[in-house]
Amino acid sequence: SIYLSWTGGGEADLSGYNVYRSQSSGFPLTVANLVTTSTGTSYTDIGLEAGTGYYYVLTALDTAGNESVGSAEAYGQTASPVDNTPPSAPMINELTVIGIDSIYLSWTGGGEADLSGYNVYRSQSSGFPLAVSNLVTTSTGTSYTDIGLEAGTGYYYVLTALDTAGNESVGSAEAYGQTNTPTTSNSILYKINIVGNQVSALPDWNAVNFQSIPTRSIRSFSITDVTGLYSDITVNALNGVNASSILGVVDNGSGLNGGIFPDQVVRYGAYTSGGGKIILSDLNQSSTYTITILGGRSGSGSRVTNYIVQGESQLLECINNNENTVVFEGINADSNNEISIDFEKTTSWAYINAILVNENQNNSSARVSHTDHEKTTQIVSLDPEISIYPNPAQNRLKITTPFEVGSDLSIKLVDINGRIVFQQELKQTQLGFHEIELADVSAGVYQLLIFSNEIDFSRKLMITK
């Protein structure tokens, strides 16, 4: 509704007023736009559309039937209806514990058109109130990583949805997660699972994708230990380098589930028709390692694979195998801080599906001494033609690249949260020796990516300040 009041001219023969209305300014004073004829000096226009603007013009009438020119336009807009309907509650799809101090959440909203965001509530007690004191954050996205939590502590989470009118939904079902407890043991376990795509990644395992590794390249992966802590270790898969040929990844389906490891660990396996090589780099020379390898392939016949770790050889029948592993104990890293794992055919094919690396630290300062050693001696070779140094780096990193790449090179630094913190394009005219400036990059552990149409390299880079 809109209320109008006015003043007439005061003529003795004044008989009334016409009230005209339109949603457009400058409208004609026709019968189609006539709302009412009134003998008074006020009128309430009812039954209008909510949230809609209207223009009004009045004319005066006399007893002889004459009509005045129109008044100046007046404009008014009806109020929008009050939205008191809250959105539906979101649904928490995933809660993943990351290390000793972080928990990752993702969720799905109800899809309402006026949805504006989500409140994330947290407490160490179940059934907690959705009060401001328990509000962690308000997010417009559908995922959130809660960092800075206490180690070895359980947390309950509830989410609510918000709309543009300020309504808040009821809470979602509670989700619970407990951060990991720091390990105090001198033994550290790393679990490596070879997959064909990242969708196949399993909880508590490091997924390393060996599918479609370009020829003459090394694909590298940083890994975490079983508590979720990032390690110094890098897993490197070689294809067309150092006589290694990793042809791809096979899918065993679900037929080999329920074996020595949890379901799906044996589902995917890298294969070769000759010999494949995996190098564990950035290891600690003060530690000894136990390497456990699983090879499994669904089918018939025989697929005996020869596994060689630092020159020691063991055979394993891979056909329909989900129970048997080969174990190499007392293994030490070489002078380059590396352990080489080869898998070779004995007949036609060789397979490798999962690797467990148990590091037995001989002293508590082993990792520190390893890092100090790298600062002074390490030159990382990604390929016989590409090197980066020093690693760890401080304010500058030197890169040597081949001249015959055939295209420009892209360089990116990615932090442990997946954010790109540095990127630079190298034109063909800049190839050879190049130095990049890292003064604005904070200390930490990063993935260095160097790639083009023909090159696809990834390497862990430590930056110290």
N, C-alpha and C positions, 0 to 999 in steps of 0.2 A: 504493500500500500504506500501511496504518496499523498501527503496533505498539502493543499494549496489555499492561500488566502490572498485577497487583493482589495484594491480601492477603485471605485468608479469615478466618473467625471462629475457627478452631482447634478446632471441635467434633470429638469422637472419631468420630462417624458421618458426617463430611463425605465426600461421594463425588465431587463435581465442581461445575462452574459452567456456566451458560448465558450465552452472549454474544448480546445483541440489538443490532440496528443499524437506523437509519432516517435519512433526510435531513431529517426534521422533528423539532423538539423536542417533548417531551411525548408521544411515540408510545406505543401500547399494547404490552405485552409478550405478543405473540401468536406463534403458530408462523410466521406470515408474516414476522415480523421477526427470527426466530431465525437466527443465522449459524452457530453451532457450539456443541457441548457439549464442554468440556475438563476433563480431570482435573488439568491443571497450573495455573500462576498467570501465564501469559503467552500471547499469541496474536498472530500477524501476519495481518491481514486483507488479502488480495491481490486483484488483478483489479478494483480500484475505478476509477471514472471520474476522469480528470485534472481538476484544478481544481474539485473538488466537495467540499462539506462534509458530514460524517457525525456523527450522535449515537450514542453507545454507552451501554447499561445492562447491568449484570451481576447475576445472581442466583446464590445458592448452593443446592446440592442435597445431600440426605442419603440414607442407605441405605434409608430407609423411603419414599422418593419425594417427600418434602416439598421445596418450593421457597421460598426466602426472598423477601422484598420486594426490589424493585430497588434497585441502588446509585444514587448521584447520577449524573446524566448527565455524560458526557465528550464533548468535541467536538474534531474535527480536520478539516483540509481538505487534500486532496491537492494537490500542486504542479501548476501549469500546465505543459504541455509546453514545452520550450525551443524558441524560434523562431530557427533559424539560417538561414532562407531570406531572402535580400535581395530587395527589390523590383526590378522591371525598370528599366532605365535610362530616364531621360526623353529626349524628343526636342526639340531646339531648333527652334522654328518660325520665329522672326524675330530678326534682328539688325539694328538700325537705328542708324546713326551720327547723333548729335545735336550739331551745332556742332563746336567745337574740343576739347571736354573731356568728352563724355558718350557712352555707348553704351547703347541699350535692348535688352533681351533678353526674349523670351517663349518658353514651352515647354509641352509636354504631358506629364503623368505617365502611369504605367501603369494607374492606377485601382484599385490594391490597397486593400482595406478598412482595413488598418493603416498606410497611408501617412501620414507625419507632416510631411514637409517636403523641402527640397532644399538641397544645398550648391552654391554657385557658385564655381568655381575660375577663376583668370585668370593668364595669363603672357604675356610678350612673345616667348616661344619655343614653337614647335610641339612636341608630344609631351612636354610638361612633366609632372612627377609630381603626383599629387593629394595634396599634402602640406599641412599646416596653414599653411605659409609662403605658399602660393598660394591659400588660402581667402579669398574676398572677403566672403561673407555666407552665412548660412543663412536661407532664406525659406520661409514656409508658403504663399505664393502661387505663381502661375505666371508672374510677370513681375518684372523688376528693371531699374532704371536705374542704371548704374555711372557716377558723376559724379567730377569732379576728376581726370580723366585728363590725360596730356600731349598737347598739340596735335601733329598730324602723326605720330602713333605708332600702330603696329599692335598689336592685342591678340588673343590666342587665349582662348577660353572653353570649359570643359567643365563639365557639370552631373552630379550624382549624386542619386539619390532615397534618402530615409531612411524607416524604419518605426518603429513604437512600441517595438519590441524593440531598437532601436539598430543594426539592420543597415543597411549602406550598399551601394547598387547599384554596378555597374561604371559607368564614365564614359560619358557621351553622346559622340556624334561631336563633334569640335572645330568651333567656329564662329569666324570671323575677321572683324574689322572694324578700320578705321584711322580715327582721328579726323582731322577736317579741319585744314588748315594755315591760320592767320590770313592774310587777304588784306592785302597791302601796297600794293595798287594803289589809285589814286584813282577807279577805276571799279568800281561795285557793281551786280550783276545780281540782279533779282527776277523770278521766274517764277510767273505766276498762271494757274491752270487752273480754268475754270468747270465745276462738276460738279452732278449732281442728287442725290447723297448722299455722305456721307463715306466709304462703303465704296469709292468710286471714286477715292479719293485716290492720287496717284502719287508715287513717290520723287522727291525733289529739286524738287517743284512745290508751290506753295501752293494747296491745294484750297479754293475759295470756292463755297459751296452757294447758288445763286440760286433753288432750287426753292421755290415756295409762300411768297414774301415777302408778308407781310400788306399790305393796302392802307393807304396813308398812313403808310408806315414806311420806315426805312432799316436795312438789315442791314449790319453792319460786321465786318471781319476784320483782325486783326493778322497780319503776314506776316514771314517770314524771308528773308534773302538766300540765295544758292546755297551758302554755306558753313554754313548752319544758324543763323546769328546773328540774333537778334530785331532788328527795325529799328524806326524811328519811324513808318514808313509804315502807314497804314490804308486798306483798300479798302472803299468804301461803295457799296452797290447801292441805288438809289432806286426805290420803287414807289408811285405815287400822290403823289409829292412833286416839285415843280418840273417839272411836265408830263412826268415820266418814267413809263413803263409797262413793267415787265418781267413778262411773262405767265407765264414758267416756264422749264423746261429741256427740250430735246429730246434724244433718244438716237439717234445715228447708227449704232449697232451697230459692228461691226468693219470695215465696208466701206471706210472712209476711212483705215484704218491704213497705216503705212509711208510717211507723207508727210514734210514738212519737219521735223516734230518727232517724238519717239518715239511708238510705238503708244499708242493710247488718249487722247492729248492732245486730239485733234479729236473724240473720241467724243461729248462732251456740248457743247451750245451753248445759251446763253440766247437767247430770242427775244422779239420785240415786233411788234405789228401797226401801231405808230406810231413812237414814239421811246423809247429807253431811255437812262438816264444812269448812269454809274459815276464816282465821284469818288475820286481818290487824294488823301488828306489827310495833314497833318503832314509835308509835304515841306520841303526845304531851299532857300531862295531863293538861296543861294550856288552851287547846282548847276544844271547843265543836264541835261535828260533826253532819252533816245531811247525812244520808245514804239513797239513792234512789235505788231501786232494780227493774229490769225488768225480768220477766219470761215469755217465750213464746214458744209454741210447736205447729206445724201444725198437724192437725188431727181431730178427732171427739171424742165425749164423754166429759168427765170431767177430768181435772188434776189439782185439787186445791192443791196448795203448801203452806205450812206453813213456813213463814220466821220468824226467831227469832234473834234479835239483842240485845245483852246484857240483855237477859231475857225478852224483850218485843216481843210480837208475833202479826203477821198480816197474813191474808190469801189472796191469789190471784189466780184467775182462769187463768191457763196458756194456755189452748187450744185456738189456733188461736188468741192469745193476742199479739198485738203490740202497744196498746194505753195506757194500764193501768199499773201503777207502785204502789209499796208500799213505803212509806216514813217514816223514823224513824228520829225524830228531837230531838235535845238536848242530843245527846249521848256523853258520856265521856269514855275515855280509862280507863281500870282497872289498878290495881297496877303494872301490868307487861307491861304497856303502850300498851295494845292490845284491839281490839274490835273483838268480835266473831260474825260471821254471819253464822247461820245454815239454811239450807233449808230441809224440811222434807215432806214426802208424807202424804197425808190424805187418799188416796185410794191405788193407785198402783205405781205412779211415781211422782217425784218432779224435778223441773227444775230451773236453774238460768242462765241468759244470759248476763246481764250487771249490773254494779254497778257504781253509781256516789257517790263520797265522797266529801262533801263540808266541808272544815275545817274553822271554825270561830275562828281566833286567838284572844284571850282576851288581849294580850299585845304584843308589838313589839319584846320583847326579848324571846318569848316563845320557839322558836327553839333552841336558845343558852342554855337556862336553861335545856331543854330536853337532849341535848348532854352532858352537864356537869353531869346530873344525870346518864346517861349511863356509863360514865367513871368509876364511883365508885361502881355501883351496878349490872350492867347487866351481867348475865351468860345466854347465849343463848342456849336453848335446842332445838336441831333439831329433837330429838327422845328421848324417855326415856333412851336410851343408849348412845347418842352422844351429847356432849356439846362443845362449843368453848368459851373461855374467855381469857383476857378481850375483850370487844367490846364497844368502840374503843380500838384498840391495838396500841402499839408503835413499839418496836423492836422485840417483841416475842409474839407468840400466842400459847396458850395451847389448846390441843384437846384431849378429852377423847373419845375412840372408844370401841365398844364391841370386845371381843376376838373371838367370834364365827362367824365372818363374813363369813368365808369359802373361802376367796380369798384376794389378796392384795388390798390395797386402793390407789386411786390416789387423790392427792390434787392439785388444781389449783386456782390461783388468776387471775381474768380477770378484766381489767379496763373498764371504761365507753365507750371506743372506740372499745371494743371487743378484745383487745390485751392481750395475756397471759403474765403476768409479773413475775409469780412465779409458779413453779410446782415441785412436789416431789412425789415419790412413797413410800408407807409404806408397807413393807413386813409383813406377818402375825406375824412374831416374834416381830415386833415393835408395834403391836396394844395394846390398853389399854390406857396409858397416854403417850402423845407425845408432844413435844414442837418444833415449827418451828421458824426459824430465819428470821426476816423481816427487818433487818437493812438496806438492800439494796433496799427496796421497798419505793417509795416516798409516802408522805402523800396524801390521797384522799379516794374516795369511790370505793369499789371493790365488785365483786361477788366472794364469796368463794364456790368452787365446791368440794364436797367430793363424790366419786363414786367408784363403783366396779360392778361386775356382779349382785350383789344383793342389792346394795344401790345406791340411786341417790338423793343427797341432794344439795341444793343451798341456800346460805344465804348471805345477804349484810354485808360487813365488812368495818368499817371505820378505817383508819390508820392515826394517828396523830404523829407529830414529835416535 
